[in-house]
Amino acid sequence: MVVVSSRIRRLLSDEGLVTAERWGEVGSTVEALEQLLDSGELDEGALVTAIARTAALAPLELSEITPEKEAVELVGVEVCEEHLILPLCKNGDVLTLVVADPFDVLLFDDLKRRTGCHVRAVFAPAPRVAAALRELRDGGASKVQEMIDSVGGATDLHAAPEEDEPQDIGIQVAEGEDSPAVKLVNVILLTALREKASDIHIEPADRHVTVRIRVDGRLREAMPPVPRSLLPALTSRLKILASLDIAERYAPQDGKFQIRHEGRGIDFRLSILPVVGGEKSVIRILDAGSLALRLDSMGWEPESLAHVRHTIEQPYGMMLVTGPTGSGKSTTLYSCVQAVASPDVNVTTVEDPVEYRMDGINQVPVNPKRGLSFAGALRSILRQDPDIVLVGEIRDKETADIAVKAALTGHLVLSTLHTNDASSTITRLVDMGIDPFMVSSSLLLICAQRLGRRLCKHCRTPVESPPHERLLEVGFREGDFEDLQLFTANPRGCSRCNAGYRGRFPVLETLPITPRLRRMVVEGASADELKAQAIDEGLLTLRRVGVLNAMRGVTSVEEVLRITLDD
């Protein structure tokens, strides 16, 4: 039990905040001080002002501070609790810490001997320091418990394995619908949905579990650290939702489930991976309700939109969309399929997994465990009299070979490939073993795509006097500077955004295969030569499309440089 020093009690009495008689009634402990604050007898602002002014120390708001682990370990949690101090950081031989009693000179001398550091003190009232130490001791469990209690058992989340229609069975598990693991899963899923996240990462650490969500392509922590003791129950809950083996803890597992939220079904893909310290869970959120599948609403450049429209109207040939994982390739292909789907067209897809279900489209899920690979499914699809075939991804020579032959025999083939830009896709197919003549004859259009973050329109900040020389280096042209107004993200953001950004937009590079490019492919031209020729023919590269969006105020130059390479 920590006692409020006589110096502080006398100071508060002299300031007329707490009388000596009242101190005698409630006692001199930190709990008594907290009681006075909670009851309103003592104003916290007046308390902070009186002590900070007398001690000539800056007051600190602890709710906005995260102490460094190394600084806390240097002093020790037990010592911190005994003296109501909270180490914040260590820079060189200077240790910065929060103190509840800035008048305890002997304590500073003792800490200097104990740590070998010069002590720099800031002030916070004792109840706040005590609360921060409790949170430090329980690893954030109290905050997590508050979040769990705020959700409770009453939510509109209804779960079922994806194969079945979601039922009104609530969120429950073997140990009961009120179990902490069930409520914690509710909290995590609801937080991700409200923040419009695309992925959830649940990662075990030495003393706690970290929960992060990917919003607009960037990971950030979704909640305070979760107590380590909840990890097994949390992982088991997710496995039960996805119909996985809860007894298996040493092998990767993949599953899926569906949640009904706000009247719509949302698909989740769960991946469990054994790591040091336990099992890591990653959940991909597939919200079909957030998709914009109309070509006109995709936000592409008019020239790129015209290239895509022209290609999907062709009777046969191949269109490829390239880019890294999470760059929107599947959404682009789905929008193309949706644009051409009609009762007189047979559209069949082969995907791993089927991310979004579409009416009127025959969608085949790849299942390697049952012997159904991309290549095997594609062979069967070609015997199903298709007009348009969507192949989720070309991963190997066999799939590429079948896709190219299908494009040459009267089918329009849409697929994806992992390359950095459009021109390198051609050399990638050749490197996979496809004859250059077959590549040049089958390809109609190659698209390279990235997703960039949109600037928040409510708090974006104008850039004053942008350096023209630097802008020219990164892809601007001389004619771009007339009436040019660039914006950057407000680092503090606002209530509507995340650090100055809100939402994402596609950056699409489209490369039509012209007669000249076909000849160069057959002649064995390199990716750089193909790109140079395409630029001469008017190719809008990823960097140039990004620059155009920066000029319109859609995004910042910093974001363009982050997602695109130099031309």
C-alpha positions in Angstrom: 0.0 0.0 0.0 1.7 3.2 -1.2 1.3 6.3 1.0 0.9 9.9 -0.4 3.9 11.8 1.0 3.4 14.4 3.7 4.9 17.1 1.4 2.1 16.5 -1.1 -0.6 16.3 1.5 0.6 19.6 3.0 0.8 21.2 -0.4 -2.8 20.3 -1.2 -3.9 21.6 2.2 -2.1 24.9 1.7 -3.7 25.2 -1.8 -7.1 24.8 -0.2 -7.8 21.6 -2.1 -8.0 19.1 0.7 -8.1 20.1 4.4 -5.9 18.4 7.0 -9.1 17.2 8.7 -10.3 15.5 5.6 -6.9 13.8 5.2 -7.3 12.5 8.7 -10.7 11.0 7.8 -9.9 9.3 4.5 -6.3 8.3 5.2 -3.0 9.1 3.4 -2.9 6.2 0.9 -3.0 6.5 -2.9 -6.4 4.7 -2.7 -7.7 7.5 -0.5 -6.5 10.1 -3.0 -8.2 8.2 -5.8 -11.4 8.2 -3.7 -11.3 12.0 -3.4 -10.8 12.3 -7.1 -13.6 9.9 -8.0 -16.1 11.6 -5.6 -15.4 15.0 -7.1 -14.1 16.5 -3.8 -10.7 17.0 -5.4 -10.3 18.3 -8.9 -7.6 16.5 -10.9 -6.7 19.5 -12.9 -6.1 21.6 -9.8 -4.1 18.7 -8.3 -1.9 18.4 -11.3 -1.4 22.2 -11.6 -0.5 22.6 -7.9 2.1 19.8 -7.8 3.6 20.5 -11.3 4.0 24.2 -10.6 5.6 23.7 -7.2 8.0 21.0 -8.5 8.7 22.8 -11.7 8.0 19.7 -13.7 6.0 19.2 -16.9 2.7 17.2 -16.3 2.1 14.2 -18.6 -1.0 12.5 -20.0 -0.3 8.8 -19.5 -3.1 7.6 -21.7 -1.1 8.7 -24.8 2.2 7.2 -23.8 3.6 3.6 -24.2 6.6 2.9 -22.0 9.6 1.2 -23.6 10.1 -2.4 -22.4 13.8 -1.9 -22.0 13.4 1.1 -19.7 10.9 -0.7 -17.5 13.1 -3.8 -17.2 16.1 -1.6 -16.3 14.3 -0.4 -13.1 12.0 -3.4 -12.5 8.3 -3.6 -12.1 8.4 -4.3 -8.4 10.5 -1.1 -7.7 8.1 0.9 -9.9 5.1 -0.3 -7.9 6.8 0.3 -4.6 7.6 4.0 -5.4 4.9 4.7 -8.0 7.2 5.5 -10.9 6.9 4.6 -14.5 10.1 4.5 -16.8 9.3 5.8 -20.2 12.5 5.6 -22.3 16.3 5.4 -22.1 18.3 7.6 -24.5 22.0 7.0 -24.0 22.6 7.5 -20.2 19.4 9.5 -19.6 16.4 7.7 -18.2 13.1 9.5 -18.5 10.4 8.4 -16.0 7.1 9.5 -14.6 6.9 10.1 -10.9 3.9 10.6 -8.6 6.0 12.3 -5.9 8.5 14.7 -7.6 9.8 15.8 -4.1 11.4 12.5 -3.2 15.1 13.4 -3.8 16.4 10.3 -2.2 14.5 8.2 -4.7 16.2 9.9 -7.6 19.6 9.3 -6.1 18.8 5.6 -5.5 17.6 5.2 -9.1 20.8 6.9 -10.4 22.9 4.3 -8.5 20.6 1.4 -9.5 20.5 2.1 -13.2 23.7 4.1 -13.8 21.7 6.7 -15.6 20.9 10.4 -15.1 17.2 10.6 -14.2 14.9 13.0 -16.0 11.5 13.2 -14.3 8.0 14.2 -15.5 4.9 14.3 -13.3 1.6 12.5 -13.3 -0.9 12.1 -10.4 -0.5 9.0 -8.3 -3.8 7.3 -9.3 -2.8 7.6 -13.0 0.6 6.1 -12.4 -0.9 3.3 -10.4 -3.4 2.5 -13.1 -0.6 2.5 -15.8 1.4 0.1 -13.7 -1.5 -2.2 -13.3 -2.0 -2.2 -17.0 1.7 -2.9 -17.5 1.6 -5.8 -15.0 -1.5 -7.5 -16.6 -0.2 -6.9 -20.2 -3.3 -4.8 -21.1 -5.7 -7.4 -20.0 -7.9 -4.8 -18.2 -8.4 -2.8 -21.4 -9.1 -6.0 -23.4 -11.6 -7.0 -20.7 -13.3 -3.6 -21.0 -13.7 -4.2 -24.8 -15.0 -7.7 -24.2 -17.5 -6.5 -21.6 -18.7 -3.7 -24.0 -19.5 -6.3 -26.6 -20.9 -9.0 -24.3 -23.0 -11.8 -25.8 -25.4 -9.6 -27.6 -24.2 -8.8 -31.1 -25.5 -9.2 -34.5 -22.7 -11.6 -35.5 -24.0 -15.0 -36.6 -21.5 -17.6 -37.7 -21.6 -20.8 -39.7 -19.2 -22.8 -41.9 -19.2 -21.2 -45.3 -20.6 -24.3 -47.0 -24.0 -23.8 -45.2 -26.3 -20.9 -45.2 -25.4 -18.7 -42.1 -27.8 -19.6 -39.3 -28.9 -17.6 -36.3 -26.8 -19.6 -33.9 -24.9 -16.7 -32.3 -21.3 -16.8 -31.4 -20.9 -19.8 -29.1 -18.4 -22.5 -28.5 -18.0 -25.7 -26.4 -17.2 -23.8 -23.2 -20.3 -21.6 -23.5 -21.5 -18.5 -25.3 -20.2 -16.3 -22.4 -16.6 -17.6 -22.6 -13.9 -14.9 -22.9 -12.6 -16.5 -26.1 -16.0 -16.2 -27.8 -16.4 -12.6 -26.7 -12.8 -11.8 -27.8 -13.4 -13.2 -31.2 -16.5 -11.0 -31.4 -14.4 -8.0 -30.5 -11.7 -8.7 -33.0 -14.1 -9.4 -35.9 -16.3 -6.4 -35.2 -13.3 -4.1 -34.8 -11.9 -5.3 -38.2 -15.3 -4.8 -39.9 -15.9 -1.4 -38.5 -12.4 -0.3 -39.5 -12.9 -1.8 -43.0 -9.8 -4.0 -42.6 -8.8 -6.5 -45.3 -6.8 -8.8 -42.9 -6.5 -9.7 -39.3 -3.2 -10.9 -37.8 -3.2 -12.7 -34.4 0.4 -13.2 -33.3 1.8 -14.8 -30.2 4.7 -13.1 -28.3 6.6 -14.0 -25.2 4.2 -12.4 -22.7 1.1 -11.4 -24.7 -0.7 -11.8 -28.0 -0.7 -9.0 -30.5 -3.8 -8.3 -32.7 -3.2 -6.3 -35.8 -5.4 -5.3 -38.7 -4.5 -4.2 -42.3 -6.4 -1.1 -43.2 -5.8 0.6 -46.6 -2.8 -1.7 -47.1 -1.0 -0.9 -43.8 -0.9 -3.0 -40.6 -1.6 -1.4 -37.3 -2.5 -2.7 -33.8 -6.3 -3.1 -33.3 -6.4 -3.3 -29.5 -4.1 -3.5 -26.5 -2.0 -6.7 -26.1 -4.2 -9.7 -25.2 -3.1 -11.9 -22.2 -1.0 -14.8 -23.3 -3.3 -17.2 -21.4 -6.2 -16.5 -23.9 -4.2 -17.7 -27.0 -5.2 -21.4 -26.9 -8.9 -20.7 -26.4 -8.8 -17.9 -29.0 -7.2 -20.2 -31.6 -9.5 -23.0 -30.8 -12.5 -20.7 -31.3 -11.3 -19.7 -34.7 -10.6 -23.4 -35.6 -14.2 -24.4 -34.6 -15.7 -21.6 -36.7 -13.7 -22.8 -39.7 -14.3 -26.5 -39.0 -10.6 -27.3 -38.5 -8.9 -29.8 -36.2 -8.5 -28.1 -32.8 -6.2 -30.9 -31.5 -3.7 -30.3 -34.3 -1.2 -27.6 -33.2 2.0 -28.5 -35.1 0.9 -28.3 -38.7 -0.5 -25.5 -40.9 -4.3 -25.5 -41.4 -6.5 -23.5 -43.7 -10.3 -23.0 -43.5 -13.1 -20.7 -44.1 -16.3 -19.5 -42.4 -19.0 -16.9 -42.9 -20.4 -14.3 -40.6 -23.7 -12.5 -41.1 -23.3 -8.9 -40.0 -25.7 -6.0 -40.6 -27.8 -8.2 -42.9 -25.1 -9.4 -45.2 -22.9 -12.4 -45.4 -19.1 -11.8 -45.1 -16.6 -14.5 -45.9 -13.5 -15.1 -43.9 -10.4 -17.2 -44.9 -8.5 -18.5 -41.9 -4.8 -19.6 -42.0 -3.2 -21.2 -39.0 0.6 -21.4 -38.9 2.8 -22.9 -36.1 5.4 -20.3 -35.0 7.7 -19.9 -32.1 5.5 -19.4 -29.1 2.3 -20.9 -30.4 0.1 -20.6 -33.5 -0.3 -17.5 -35.6 -3.7 -16.9 -37.2 -4.3 -14.7 -40.2 -7.9 -14.0 -41.4 -8.6 -12.6 -44.8 -11.9 -10.6 -44.9 -13.8 -11.0 -48.2 -16.7 -8.5 -48.0 -18.6 -8.8 -51.3 -20.8 -5.9 -50.2 -17.8 -3.5 -50.4 -16.9 -4.4 -54.0 -17.3 -2.0 -56.9 -17.7 -4.5 -59.8 -18.8 -2.0 -62.4 -16.0 -1.1 -64.8 -17.0 2.6 -64.8 -16.7 2.8 -61.0 -13.2 1.3 -60.8 -11.4 4.6 -61.0 -9.1 3.8 -63.9 -7.7 6.2 -66.4 -10.0 6.7 -69.4 -7.4 5.3 -71.7 -6.9 2.2 -69.6 -10.7 1.7 -69.3 -10.9 1.8 -73.1 -8.2 -0.9 -73.4 -9.9 -3.2 -71.0 -13.4 -2.8 -72.6 -12.0 -3.4 -76.1 -10.2 -6.6 -74.9 -13.1 -8.2 -73.1 -15.3 -7.7 -76.2 -12.9 -9.9 -78.3 -14.1 -13.5 -79.1 -10.8 -15.1 -78.1 -7.3 -14.3 -76.8 -5.8 -13.7 -73.3 -5.8 -10.8 -70.9 -3.4 -11.0 -67.9 -3.5 -8.9 -64.7 -0.2 -8.8 -62.7 0.8 -7.4 -59.4 1.7 -8.5 -55.8 -0.7 -10.1 -53.4 -3.5 -7.7 -52.3 -3.2 -5.4 -55.3 -6.8 -5.9 -56.4 -6.1 -8.3 -59.3 -9.1 -10.5 -58.5 -11.4 -7.5 -58.2 -10.3 -6.3 -61.6 -11.0 -9.7 -63.2 -14.4 -10.1 -61.5 -15.4 -6.7 -62.8 -14.4 -7.8 -66.3 -16.4 -11.0 -66.0 -19.4 -9.1 -64.6 -19.3 -6.8 -67.5 -19.5 -9.6 -70.1 -21.7 -12.0 -68.3 -25.1 -12.6 -69.9 -27.5 -15.5 -70.6 -26.0 -16.2 -74.0 -22.4 -16.4 -72.7 -20.9 -19.4 -70.8 -18.5 -18.0 -68.2 -16.5 -20.5 -66.1 -13.8 -19.7 -63.5 -11.3 -21.8 -61.6 -10.0 -20.2 -58.4 -8.1 -21.0 -55.3 -10.1 -20.1 -53.3 -13.4 -18.8 -54.7 -13.3 -15.3 -53.2 -16.6 -13.9 -54.2 -19.7 -15.7 -55.5 -21.4 -14.3 -58.6 -24.7 -15.3 -60.0 -24.8 -16.7 -63.5 -21.1 -17.7 -63.3 -19.8 -21.3 -63.0 -17.1 -21.1 -60.3 -14.8 -24.1 -59.7 -12.7 -24.2 -56.5 -9.3 -25.7 -56.7 -8.8 -28.6 -54.2 -5.3 -30.1 -54.3 -6.1 -32.5 -51.5 -8.6 -34.2 -53.8 -6.4 -34.0 -56.9 -8.1 -30.9 -58.5 -5.3 -28.5 -59.6 -5.5 -25.5 -61.8 -4.3 -27.4 -64.8 -6.7 -30.3 -64.1 -9.7 -28.1 -63.6 -8.8 -26.0 -66.7 -8.7 -29.2 -68.9 -12.2 -30.2 -67.7 -13.5 -26.6 -68.1 -12.5 -26.6 -71.8 -14.8 -29.6 -72.3 -17.7 -27.7 -70.8 -18.1 -25.5 -73.9 -17.0 -22.2 -72.3 -16.9 -18.8 -74.0 -14.9 -17.0 -71.3 -12.6 -18.7 -68.8 -11.2 -17.0 -65.7 -8.1 -18.7 -64.3 -7.4 -17.5 -60.8 -3.6 -17.6 -61.2 -1.1 -19.0 -63.6 1.4 -20.7 -61.3 3.3 -23.2 -63.5 4.1 -24.2 -67.0 1.3 -26.7 -67.3 -1.4 -24.2 -66.5 0.2 -21.5 -68.6 0.4 -23.9 -71.6 -3.3 -24.9 -71.3 -4.3 -21.3 -70.9 -2.4 -20.1 -74.0 -3.8 -23.0 -76.1 -7.3 -22.2 -74.9 -6.8 -18.5 -76.0 -5.7 -19.7 -79.4 -8.7 -22.1 -79.9 -11.6 -19.7 -79.6 -11.8 -18.8 -75.9 -11.3 -15.5 -74.1 -9.0 -16.3 -71.1 -8.6 -14.0 -68.2 -5.9 -14.7 -65.5 -3.3 -13.3 -63.2 0.4 -13.6 -62.9 2.9 -12.3 -60.3 5.3 -9.9 -62.0 6.4 -6.3 -61.3 5.0 -4.6 -64.5 3.2 -5.4 -67.7 6.3 -5.8 -70.0 8.1 -8.3 -67.7 5.0 -10.5 -67.9 5.9 -11.5 -71.5 9.4 -12.6 -70.6 8.0 -14.4 -67.5 5.8 -16.5 -69.7 8.7 -17.3 -72.1 10.9 -18.2 -69.1 8.2 -20.6 -67.9 8.7 -22.5 -71.2 5.9 -21.1 -73.4 7.0 -20.7 -77.0 7.4 -16.9 -77.9 5.3 -17.3 -81.0 2.4 -18.8 -78.9 2.8 -15.9 -76.4 2.7 -13.2 -79.0 -0.3 -14.9 -80.8 -2.4 -15.4 -77.7 -1.9 -12.2 -75.7 -4.3 -9.3 -76.2 -3.7 -7.1 -73.2 -1.5 -7.1 -70.0 -2.5 -5.0 -67.0 -0.2 -4.2 -64.0 -2.0 -3.0 -60.9 -1.3 -1.5 -57.5 -3.5 -0.1 -54.8 -2.6 3.4 -53.4 -4.1 5.2 -50.4 -6.5 8.1 -51.0 -5.8 11.3 -49.2 -8.5 12.3 -46.7 -10.4 15.2 -48.3 -11.2 16.7 -45.0 -7.7 17.1 -43.6 -5.2 16.8 -46.6 -2.6 19.5 -46.5 -1.5 21.7 -49.5 2.2 21.5 -50.4 3.7 24.9 -50.6 6.3 25.5 -53.4 7.0 21.8 -54.4 10.6 21.4 -55.7 10.3 21.1 -59.5 13.7 19.4 -59.9 12.7 16.6 -57.6 9.3 16.2 -59.2 10.9 15.9 -62.6 13.1 13.1 -61.2 10.2 11.1 -60.0 8.1 11.2 -63.1 6.5 14.7 -63.5 6.8 16.4 -66.9 7.4 20.1 -67.7 3.9 20.6 -68.8 2.5 19.4 -65.5 3.5 22.4 -63.4 1.0 24.9 -64.8 -1.6 25.6 -62.0 -0.2 22.5 -60.1 -1.5 22.0 -56.6 -0.2 19.0 -54.7 -1.4 17.7 -51.4 0.2 15.6 -48.6 -1.3 13.6 -45.7 -1.9 15.4 -42.4 0.2 13.2 -40.1 -2.3 13.8 -37.2 -5.3 12.8 -39.5 -8.8 13.5 -38.3 -11.8 11.7 -37.0 -12.7 10.5 -40.5 -9.4 9.0 -41.6 -6.3 7.0 -40.6 -3.2 9.2 -40.4 -4.4 11.4 -43.3 -5.6 8.6 -45.6 -9.0 7.1 -46.2 -9.7 4.3 -48.7 -7.7 3.1 -51.6 -7.7 3.6 -55.4 -6.3 1.4 -58.2 -3.2 2.4 -60.2 -3.5 0.5 -63.5 -1.0 0.1 -66.3 -2.4 -1.3 -69.5 -0.2 -2.7 -72.3 -2.1 -3.6 -75.5 0.0 -6.1 -77.6 0.4 -4.2 -80.9 1.8 -5.7 -84.1 5.3 -4.2 -83.4 5.3 -5.7 -79.9 4.3 -9.1 -81.3 7.3 -9.1 -83.7 9.6 -8.1 -80.8 8.3 -11.0 -78.7 9.0 -13.5 -81.4 12.5 -12.0 -81.9 13.3 -12.5 -78.2 13.3 -8.9 -77.1 14.0 -8.2 -73.4 11.5 -6.7 -70.9 13.3 -3.4 -71.0 13.2 -3.3 -74.8 9.5 -4.1 -74.8 8.8 -1.4 -72.2 10.7 1.2 -74.1 8.7 0.4 -77.3 5.5 0.5 -75.3 6.3 3.9 -73.9 7.1 5.1 -77.4 3.6 3.9 -78.4 2.0 5.9 -75.5 2.1 3.5 -72.5 0.9 5.0 -69.3 3.2 3.4 -66.8 2.3 2.7 -63.1 4.5 5.7 -62.0 2.8 8.0 -64.6 -0.7 6.9 -63.5 0.3 7.6 -59.9 1.6 11.0 -60.8 -1.6 11.9 -62.6 -3.6 11.0 -59.4 -1.2 13.1 -57.3 -1.8 16.0 -59.6 -5.6 15.6 -59.1 -5.2 15.6 -55.3 -6.3 11.9 -55.0 -3.1 10.9 -53.3 0.3 12.3 -52.3 3.6 12.1 -54.1 5.0 10.1 -51.1 2.4 7.4 -51.7 3.1 7.3 -55.4 6.8 6.7 -54.6 5.9 4.0 -52.1 3.8 1.9 -54.5 5.6 2.3 -57.8 9.1 2.0 -59.3 10.9 4.4 -61.5 10.2 4.0 -65.2 
